Amino acid sequence: MWRYLIPVLLFAGLVAFFARGLQLDPSYVPSPLIGKPIPEFTLPTLADPNVSLSDRDLRGELSLLNVWATWCVGCRQEHGYLVELAAQSGLPIYGLNWKDDTDAARRWLQQLGDPYRVTAVDADGRIAIDFGVYGAPETFLVDADGTILFKHLSPLTAEVWQREFLPRIAQAAGQ
């Protein structure tokens, strides 16, 4: 009798495990950096390679760091919304151009609009690794003291902005 019951129980356990997995949000990937300081970095900027952007530049005010590239389909999907957000929200958005052709990135911003206060060039992808980037686009909400408050994977939309970012921004502003 037990030899028949054990496979049935194992099968039931697997069904419960997979059923729970189907209820999870596939775009949510937990980040170990939430609540921790942004990684230290200094990178050349896209506009002028002789000027740099560092982690210190993201301190002092609540801001977004958006990881993007011209080869990224999702980045093109979210770009129009980022331009709109930069114009309307007043929240500074910094870009991290990840493993991209710098000439193509400059053309992209000239043609589609530039929502970024400054864009840093991460040509070899080392800083993206420090941030735990899985793939572009990714957007980080960074507190004024340089603490990562939230990380969003996939294109940023108005719905995601309302649901995920605005409550965290309001909470950070109330501190």
N, C-alpha and C positions, 0 to 999 in steps of 0.2 A: 504494500500500500504506500509506504513512504517513498519508494523509488518513483512512483507516479506523481506524488504530491510535490516533490522538490522541483521538477521541471515546470510544473504549472505555476508554482510560486515565483520561480525565476522569470518566467514569461510575464506574469502579472507585474512584477517589479520593473521590467524593461518597458512595458506598455505605460506604466505610470511615469517613468523617467522621461520617455519621449513625448508623452502628452504634456507634461510640464514644459518641456523645451519648446513646444509649438506655441505656447502662450507668451513667451518672452519676446521682447522687442529686439529684432536682429540688428538694428543700428546702434544699440547700446553696447559699448565695450567699456568696462570699468577701467579707469586709469589710476595707477598707483600714485600719480602726481597730484591728484586733487587734495587741496589743503596744504600743499607743500610749495616752497618757493620755485619760481621758474628757474630752469637750468641756466648757469652762467654761459654767456656766449658773446662774441664780438664778430660781426660779419660785415663784409662790404655791402653798400647799398646798390640797388639796381640803377638808380639815377646817376650815381657817381661812385665808382669803385674805390676812389680815394677817401671817401667818407664812410664811416662805419655806423652800424646800429648795434647796440648791446643790450643786455638784460637790464642794465641800469636805466636805459631810455624808456622802458616800459613801466617804470615805477613813478609814483607821484599822482597818478590818476587811474581810475578804472578804465580798462581798455580791452580790445579784442586782438588776438593774434590769429591770423588766417593763413593756413598752409595751402599753397596753390601752385599750379603749373599749367603751362599752355597745352600740354599733352593730356591733361585731365578733363574728361568729359563732364564730370560732376562740377568741376570748377567753372566751366562755361555756363552750366545751368544756374549756378548760384550768383554769378558775377553781376548780373543786372540788379539783383536784390541787394548785394553789397554796396553798389553805387548809390542806390536809393537810401539804404540804411545810413551810409556815411553822410549823406546830405541832410537827412531828417533827424537822426538820433543825437547828434553831437558827441557821440562816443567815438574816441579815436580808434581807428582800425589800422593795425600794422600788418604788413604782408611778409610771409616767408616763402620766397620763390624756391621751390624744392626740385633739385636735380633737373634743371631746365636750361634751355638755350637762352642766354640773356638778351640777345637781339630779338628773338621771338617774343620774349616776355615784355620788352619795351614796346614793341609794335602792338601787342595785345592791349596794353594799358592805353596807348594812344588811340586805338580804334574803338575800344569798348568802354573807356572811361577808367579813371584811376580812383578807387575808393580809399586807397591807403595813404596814411600820413607819411609813412616811409616803408619801403620794401627792402628787406635784406635778401641777399643771395646765398642760398645754402647749396652750392654747386655739388659738393660730394655727399651731402645728406647726413653728415655727422651730427649736426644740431637737431635735425628732425629725429634722429635716433634718441638723442638725449631727452626730447620731449615725448618719446614713446609714440611717434606717428606711425600709424598702420598704413595709411594711404591718403592721398589728397582727394577731396578737400577735408580739412579738419579745422575747427575753430575753437580757440581757447578763450575763456573769459578770465582776465587777470585783474586782481584787486590792486588798489593803489600801492600796497606794500610789496607787490610782486608775487603774491600767492595765487596759485591757479585755483579758481573757484569751480570751473566747469569745463568739460571737453565735449565737443559735439563732432561726431563723424558723419560724413555725407553732406550734401549740399544744404546750406542754410536757407531756410524759407521763412516767410512771414509767420506761418503756423508754429514752426519750431522756435522762432524768436519770441513769440507771445507765450508759448507754453514753458519753454526751458530757460530762456535768458532773462526776460523781464522780471520774473519773480526773484531771481538771484541778484539782479542789478538793484532792485528795490531793497532787498535784504542787505546788500553791501552798502548801499547809500544810507541805510538806517543805523549802521554800526557807529 
